[in-house]
């Protein structure tokens, strides 16, 4: 029997360790740095990255930017090349060597349970139809439905304030805004009849089901945990059951003939799918992707936008005058004026998308290719990307670091996106600035619902600016329980609820708690 102290055994073990070390070759240089200490195996570096990202997204990515610059490779389980600068991300969006449709199709299968149909059916027919249905020209009916519901919610809130003996009410702003935006957005996409159906669903309403599914979304999107483990991981299991219930509700709606809808995205999608020979059971998961896409970001972005508009000195007064002068909400909704006549409110929307969103854009390399990750035009830096590699653009980092935002990019500036003048040069400069805001992503993966979301945010703030004054209620000694933010022209820090750090790259920041505000009627 071989003794453990045998020289042969010791030498063999040492040889195996040496061979593994030589294969690992941590001293080798690569044109693209790998995350983590050089002396750790790659899988430990990857696991460390996952833990650091889940702990604090901003700290993690800003740390990557400061240490590695424009690009860094993060090993398994993320296993992706991560882009962190504006110039590199712009090149990523314009590259013909990186493709998005296979990534999108994979996500739709994993996240929404969409069937494994030929990729060409989506890339050549479904995606173009979907994008056309969400252009500004086709959104008029959806926007009017949104405004009809939201204005009723504002009217009910106004009556509640009027009935108060104190002349004000204290309101949990996150709960109210998210609920009102959800119901209004549901009507915009699916019509008022589906809103009624959604409220009557048992055991979960559609809104409850959406948020249960949304809680599981980061787990599903990671692609690291198979769905069958839902029986052991409660948020995943609850989310998958909620997804099944949402699909059932949408299937029944399609079987009923989408009552109350004569036009819009859902009507176009159902008609297209029926022409393709798909059944209501097959159609419903595709409609679920629109439900999640329309509800996962706009309500939370609206909370962030409202709190900033009402805390920035003089901002809400100027927006109220802007809305009144343009008569955007007089006798219903003036859709054309909503598009073109609210420059300050539009600027506030863009600025909030810059500071309060985090989006990942993902592509796959079609072949071995080269990416330009130069920091500037003075010194070119080209790096190789292997075939089938995954490349991820982290849009949050340029939002917080690019010199175009001035000395302190963290300052929320309501007028940042107002043109300096009406001349062509000013408009070109504004267009360049807007290009650097990537809250909706960019390139072929830019959010197709961006026009709908932007209009919804404008309508919500316009109604509040005309009807209410909003004052945050911060109990003495509780300041640390809130997120504090800088506002241009104001020496004080603003208040907002704490952000949920467990959803990196999924769009508008959500909140871990609510925040009370005092609502009074506005004296115009």
C-alpha positions in Angstrom: 0.0 0.0 0.0 1.2 3.5 -0.9 2.0 5.5 2.2 1.0 9.1 2.2 4.5 10.2 3.0 5.9 8.3 0.0 8.4 10.4 -2.1 6.6 9.2 -5.2 3.2 10.4 -3.9 4.6 13.8 -2.9 6.3 14.3 -6.2 3.2 13.4 -8.2 1.1 15.8 -6.2 3.6 18.6 -6.7 3.6 17.8 -10.4 -0.1 18.0 -10.7 -0.2 21.3 -8.8 2.5 22.7 -11.0 0.7 21.5 -14.2 -2.5 23.2 -13.0 -0.6 26.4 -12.2 1.1 26.4 -15.7 -2.3 25.9 -17.4 -3.8 28.6 -15.3 -0.9 30.9 -16.2 -2.0 33.9 -14.1 1.0 35.9 -15.3 0.0 36.0 -18.9 -1.0 39.4 -20.3 -4.2 40.0 -22.2 -5.3 43.1 -24.1 -8.5 42.9 -22.0 -8.0 42.8 -18.2 -9.9 40.2 -16.1 -11.8 41.2 -13.0 -10.3 40.4 -9.6 -6.9 39.6 -8.1 -4.5 37.9 -10.5 -3.7 35.1 -8.1 -7.3 33.9 -7.8 -8.7 31.2 -10.1 -11.2 32.7 -12.6 -14.3 31.1 -11.1 -13.5 32.7 -7.7 -13.1 36.1 -9.4 -16.5 35.6 -11.1 -18.2 34.7 -7.8 -16.7 37.7 -6.1 -18.0 39.9 -8.9 -21.5 38.6 -8.4 -21.4 39.2 -4.7 -20.0 42.7 -5.1 -22.6 43.6 -7.8 -25.4 42.4 -5.6 -24.1 44.4 -2.6 -23.9 47.8 -4.3 -24.2 48.3 -8.0 -22.8 51.8 -8.3 -19.8 51.1 -6.1 -19.1 47.9 -8.1 -19.2 49.4 -11.6 -17.6 52.7 -10.7 -14.8 50.7 -9.1 -14.4 48.7 -12.3 -14.2 51.9 -14.3 -11.6 53.5 -12.1 -9.4 50.3 -12.1 -9.8 48.9 -15.5 -11.0 51.7 -17.7 -13.2 51.1 -20.8 -13.5 47.3 -20.7 -13.0 44.4 -18.3 -13.8 40.6 -18.7 -15.8 39.2 -15.8 -15.5 35.4 -15.6 -18.1 32.7 -15.0 -20.9 32.9 -13.9 -21.4 36.3 -15.6 -18.8 35.3 -18.3 -19.0 38.6 -20.3 -17.0 41.5 -21.6 -18.2 44.6 -19.8 -18.0 48.1 -21.4 -17.9 51.1 -19.2 -17.3 54.3 -21.2 -19.5 56.3 -23.5 -17.2 56.0 -26.5 -16.9 52.2 -26.2 -20.7 51.9 -25.7 -21.4 54.0 -28.8 -19.1 51.7 -30.8 -20.9 48.7 -29.3 -24.3 50.0 -30.4 -23.1 50.7 -34.0 -21.1 47.5 -34.5 -22.3 45.1 -37.2 -20.3 42.3 -35.6 -22.5 42.1 -32.5 -26.1 40.8 -32.7 -29.0 41.3 -30.3 -32.0 39.3 -31.7 -30.7 35.9 -30.5 -30.1 37.3 -27.0 -33.6 38.9 -27.0 -35.2 35.7 -28.2 -33.4 33.7 -25.4 -34.5 36.2 -22.8 -38.1 36.0 -23.9 -38.1 32.2 -23.7 -36.5 32.2 -20.2 -38.4 35.1 -18.7 -41.9 34.9 -20.2 -42.1 31.3 -21.3 -42.5 32.1 -25.0 -42.2 29.1 -27.2 -39.2 28.0 -29.3 -40.3 29.4 -32.6 -38.0 29.9 -35.6 -35.8 32.9 -34.9 -36.7 34.4 -38.4 -40.3 34.6 -37.4 -39.3 37.1 -34.6 -36.4 38.9 -36.3 -38.1 39.3 -39.7 -41.8 39.7 -38.8 -42.7 40.0 -35.1 -40.1 42.5 -34.0 -40.7 45.0 -36.9 -44.4 44.8 -36.3 -43.9 45.4 -32.6 -41.7 48.4 -33.1 -44.1 50.0 -35.6 -47.0 49.7 -33.1 -45.1 51.7 -30.6 -44.1 54.7 -32.8 -45.4 58.1 -31.8 -47.8 58.2 -34.7 -49.5 54.9 -33.4 -49.7 55.8 -29.7 -52.5 58.4 -29.7 -55.2 56.0 -28.5 -53.0 54.5 -25.9 -52.0 57.9 -24.5 -55.6 59.1 -24.3 -56.6 55.9 -22.4 -53.7 56.5 -20.0 -54.8 60.1 -19.4 -58.4 59.2 -18.9 -57.6 56.8 -16.0 -54.8 59.0 -14.5 -56.9 62.1 -14.5 -59.7 60.2 -12.7 -57.2 59.1 -10.0 -56.0 62.7 -9.7 -59.6 64.0 -9.4 -60.3 61.5 -6.6 -57.1 62.6 -4.8 -58.2 66.2 -5.2 -61.6 65.5 -3.7 -59.9 63.7 -0.8 -57.8 66.8 0.0 -60.8 69.1 -0.3 -62.7 66.9 2.2 -59.9 67.2 4.7 -60.5 69.6 7.6 -56.8 70.4 7.7 -56.6 71.3 4.0 -54.1 68.6 3.3 -53.5 64.9 3.5 -50.4 62.8 4.2 -49.8 60.3 1.4 -47.4 57.4 0.9 -46.2 58.6 -2.4 -44.7 55.4 -3.7 -47.8 53.3 -3.1 -50.1 56.0 -4.6 -48.1 56.7 -7.7 -47.2 53.1 -8.5 -50.8 52.0 -8.2 -52.1 54.9 -10.3 -49.5 54.5 -13.0 -50.1 50.7 -13.1 -53.8 51.0 -13.6 -53.4 53.8 -16.2 -50.6 52.0 -18.0 -52.7 48.8 -18.1 -55.5 50.7 -19.8 -53.1 52.3 -22.3 -51.9 48.9 -23.5 -54.9 46.6 -23.0 -57.9 48.9 -22.7 -60.4 49.7 -19.9 -62.1 46.3 -20.1 -58.9 44.5 -19.2 -58.4 46.8 -16.2 -61.8 45.6 -14.9 -60.8 42.0 -15.5 -57.4 42.6 -13.9 -59.0 43.9 -10.6 -61.3 40.8 -10.3 -58.6 38.1 -10.8 -58.3 35.7 -7.9 -56.3 34.8 -5.8 -54.0 37.6 -7.1 -55.1 40.7 -9.0 -53.0 41.3 -12.2 -51.1 44.1 -10.3 -50.3 41.7 -7.4 -49.3 39.0 -9.9 -47.1 41.4 -11.8 -45.1 42.4 -8.7 -44.8 38.8 -7.6 -43.4 37.9 -11.0 -41.2 41.0 -11.0 -39.6 39.9 -7.7 -38.4 36.8 -9.5 -37.3 38.6 -12.6 -33.6 39.2 -11.5 -33.3 35.5 -10.7 -34.7 34.4 -14.0 -32.8 37.0 -16.0 -29.5 35.9 -14.5 -29.9 32.5 -16.3 -28.0 30.9 -13.4 -30.8 29.2 -11.5 -33.1 26.7 -13.3 -36.8 27.1 -12.8 -37.3 23.7 -11.2 -35.5 25.0 -8.1 -38.5 27.3 -7.5 -39.8 24.7 -5.0 -36.8 25.6 -2.9 -36.4 29.3 -3.6 -39.6 31.1 -2.5 -39.4 34.3 -4.6 -38.7 32.2 -7.7 -41.5 29.8 -7.0 -44.0 32.5 -6.2 -42.9 34.4 -9.3 -43.3 31.5 -11.6 -46.8 30.8 -10.2 -47.7 34.4 -10.7 -46.4 34.3 -14.3 -48.6 31.3 -15.0 -51.6 33.2 -13.6 -50.8 36.3 -15.7 -50.5 34.2 -18.8 -53.9 32.6 -18.0 -55.5 36.1 -17.7 -54.1 37.3 -21.0 -55.1 34.0 -22.7 -58.7 34.5 -21.6 -58.6 38.1 -22.8 -57.5 37.0 -26.2 -60.1 34.3 -26.3 -62.8 37.0 -25.5 -61.6 39.0 -28.6 -59.7 41.7 -26.7 -62.9 43.6 -25.8 -62.6 47.4 -25.6 -59.7 47.6 -28.0 -60.0 48.8 -31.6 -56.4 49.7 -32.1 -52.9 49.8 -30.5 -50.1 47.4 -29.7 -52.1 44.6 -28.2 -54.6 44.6 -31.0 -51.9 44.7 -33.7 -50.0 41.9 -31.9 -53.0 39.6 -31.5 -54.0 40.1 -35.2 -50.4 39.4 -36.4 -50.1 36.3 -34.2 -53.4 34.9 -35.4 -52.2 35.3 -39.0 -49.1 33.4 -38.1 -51.4 30.6 -36.9 -50.6 30.9 -33.2 -53.2 30.0 -30.5 -54.3 32.2 -27.6 -52.2 30.0 -25.4 -49.2 30.8 -27.5 -50.0 34.4 -27.8 -50.5 35.1 -24.1 -46.7 34.9 -23.1 -45.9 37.4 -25.8 -48.4 39.8 -24.4 -47.0 39.2 -20.9 -43.6 40.6 -22.2 -45.4 43.8 -23.0 -47.2 43.9 -19.6 -43.9 43.6 -17.8 -42.1 46.0 -20.1 -44.7 48.7 -19.6 -45.0 48.3 -15.8 -41.5 47.5 -14.6 -40.1 51.0 -15.0 -42.5 53.8 -15.6 -44.2 53.8 -12.2 -40.9 53.9 -10.3 -39.4 56.5 -12.6 -42.5 58.6 -12.0 -41.9 58.6 -8.3 -38.3 59.7 -8.7 -39.3 62.4 -11.2 -42.1 63.8 -9.1 -39.9 64.0 -6.0 -37.2 65.9 -7.8 -39.5 68.3 -9.7 -41.3 69.3 -6.4 -38.1 69.7 -4.4 -36.1 71.6 -7.0 -36.6 75.4 -6.2 -39.1 77.0 -8.6 -39.2 74.0 -10.9 -42.8 72.9 -10.4 -44.0 76.5 -10.8 -42.3 76.8 -14.2 -43.7 73.4 -15.3 -47.2 74.4 -14.2 -46.9 77.6 -16.3 -45.6 75.6 -19.2 -48.4 73.1 -19.1 -51.1 75.9 -18.7 -49.6 78.0 -21.5 -49.6 75.0 -23.9 -53.1 73.9 -22.8 -51.9 70.3 -22.9 -54.6 69.1 -20.5 -57.4 71.6 -21.5 -60.5 69.8 -22.6 -58.9 66.4 -22.4 -55.4 65.8 -23.8 -53.7 67.7 -26.6 -51.4 64.9 -27.9 -49.5 67.2 -30.3 -48.7 69.7 -27.6 -47.6 66.8 -25.3 -44.9 65.9 -27.9 -43.7 69.4 -28.7 -44.6 72.1 -26.2 -43.1 71.1 -22.8 -39.4 71.7 -23.0 -38.7 72.0 -19.2 -40.7 69.0 -18.3 -39.1 67.0 -21.1 -35.7 68.1 -19.8 -36.6 66.9 -16.3 -37.7 63.5 -17.7 -34.3 63.1 -19.5 -32.4 64.2 -16.4 -34.2 61.7 -14.2 -33.6 58.9 -16.8 -29.9 59.8 -16.6 -29.6 59.8 -12.8 -32.2 57.2 -11.8 -31.8 54.3 -14.2 -29.4 51.5 -14.8 -29.7 49.5 -18.0 -27.6 46.6 -19.4 -27.5 46.2 -23.1 -26.2 42.7 -24.2 -24.9 41.4 -27.5 -23.3 38.3 -28.8 -20.3 38.3 -31.2 -21.2 36.7 -34.5 -17.6 36.1 -35.4 -14.2 36.9 -34.0 -14.2 40.7 -34.1 -12.4 43.9 -33.0 -13.9 46.6 -30.7 -12.6 50.1 -30.4 -12.4 50.9 -26.7 -10.3 54.1 -27.0 -10.7 56.6 -24.2 -10.3 59.4 -26.7 -9.2 60.1 -30.3 -5.6 60.7 -29.3 -4.7 57.1 -28.5 -6.6 54.3 -30.3 -7.2 51.0 -28.4 -8.5 48.0 -30.3 -9.3 44.8 -28.5 -10.3 41.3 -29.8 -13.6 39.8 -29.0 -14.0 36.0 -29.7 -16.9 34.5 -31.6 -20.0 33.8 -29.4 -18.7 35.9 -26.6 -21.2 38.0 -24.6 -20.6 41.7 -24.5 -22.5 43.9 -22.0 -22.7 47.7 -22.1 -23.3 49.2 -18.6 -25.0 52.5 -19.4 -25.0 53.6 -15.7 -21.3 54.3 -15.6 -21.1 57.0 -18.3 -24.2 58.6 -16.8 -22.2 59.2 -13.6 -18.7 59.8 -15.0 -18.7 61.3 -18.5 -17.2 64.8 -18.6 -20.1 66.0 -20.7 -22.1 66.2 -17.4 -19.8 68.8 -15.8 -17.8 68.7 -12.6 -20.4 66.8 -10.5 -22.5 64.4 -12.6 -24.5 63.4 -9.6 -26.3 66.8 -9.5 -29.9 66.7 -10.7 -30.2 69.7 -13.1 -33.8 70.3 -14.4 -32.6 72.6 -17.2 -29.7 70.4 -18.4 -31.5 69.4 -21.6 -32.9 72.7 -22.5 -31.4 74.1 -25.8 -29.1 77.0 -25.3 -30.9 78.8 -28.2 -33.1 78.2 -31.2 -30.3 78.2 -33.7 -29.1 75.1 -35.5 -25.8 74.9 -33.5 -27.7 74.8 -30.2 -30.0 72.1 -31.5 -27.1 70.0 -32.7 -25.4 70.3 -29.2 -28.7 69.3 -27.5 -29.0 66.3 -29.8 -25.4 65.2 -28.9 -26.2 65.5 -25.2 -29.4 63.5 -25.5 -27.5 60.7 -27.3 -25.5 60.2 -24.1 -28.6 59.4 -22.1 -29.2 55.7 -22.3 -31.9 55.0 -19.8 -33.8 53.3 -22.6 -30.7 51.5 -23.9 -29.5 52.2 -27.5 -29.1 50.8 -31.0 -31.4 48.0 -32.1 -32.1 47.1 -28.4 -33.4 50.6 -27.5 -36.6 50.2 -25.6 -39.5 50.2 -28.1 -41.8 51.5 -25.5 -39.7 54.7 -24.8 -42.2 57.1 -26.4 -45.1 55.6 -24.4 -43.2 55.7 -21.2 -42.0 59.3 -21.8 -45.6 60.5 -22.5 -46.9 58.7 -19.4 -44.3 60.5 -17.2 -45.1 63.9 -18.7 -48.9 63.4 -18.2 -48.4 62.4 -14.6 -46.2 65.3 -13.7 -48.4 67.7 -15.6 -51.4 66.7 -13.6 -49.6 67.0 -10.3 -48.0 70.4 -11.3 -51.5 71.9 -12.0 -53.3 70.5 -9.0 -51.0 69.9 -6.0 -48.2 71.0 -3.9 -46.1 68.1 -2.6 -43.9 68.4 0.6 -41.8 65.5 1.8 -42.4 64.6 5.5 -39.1 63.6 7.1 -39.3 63.0 10.8 -36.4 64.5 12.9 -33.5 62.0 13.2 -34.6 59.8 10.3 -32.7 61.5 7.6 -30.4 58.5 7.2 -33.4 56.3 6.3 -33.6 58.1 2.9 -31.6 58.5 -0.3 -30.2 62.1 -0.4 -29.6 63.7 -3.8 -28.1 67.0 -5.0 -30.2 69.6 -6.9 -28.6 72.3 -9.0 -29.1 75.8 -7.4 -30.1 74.4 -4.0 -27.7 74.1 -1.1 -29.9 71.5 0.6 -30.1 67.8 -0.3 -33.3 66.3 -1.6 -35.0 63.3 -0.1 -36.2 60.1 -1.8 -36.9 56.5 -0.6 -34.0 54.1 -0.4 -33.2 52.3 -3.7 -33.5 48.6 -4.1 -29.9 47.5 -5.0 -30.9 43.9 -5.9 -32.0 44.7 -9.4 -28.8 45.8 -11.3 -29.3 46.7 -15.0 -33.1 46.3 -15.0 -34.0 50.0 -15.7 -35.6 52.5 -13.4 -34.6 52.1 -9.7 -37.2 50.6 -7.5 -37.5 51.3 -3.8 -37.2 49.3 -0.6 -39.6 51.5 1.4 -42.2 54.2 1.0 -42.1 57.9 1.9 -44.8 60.1 3.3 -45.5 63.5 1.5 -48.0 66.2 2.4 -50.4 67.0 -0.4 -52.1 70.4 -0.6 -54.2 71.8 -3.4 -52.2 74.1 -5.6 -53.0 77.8 -5.7 -52.5 78.8 -9.3 
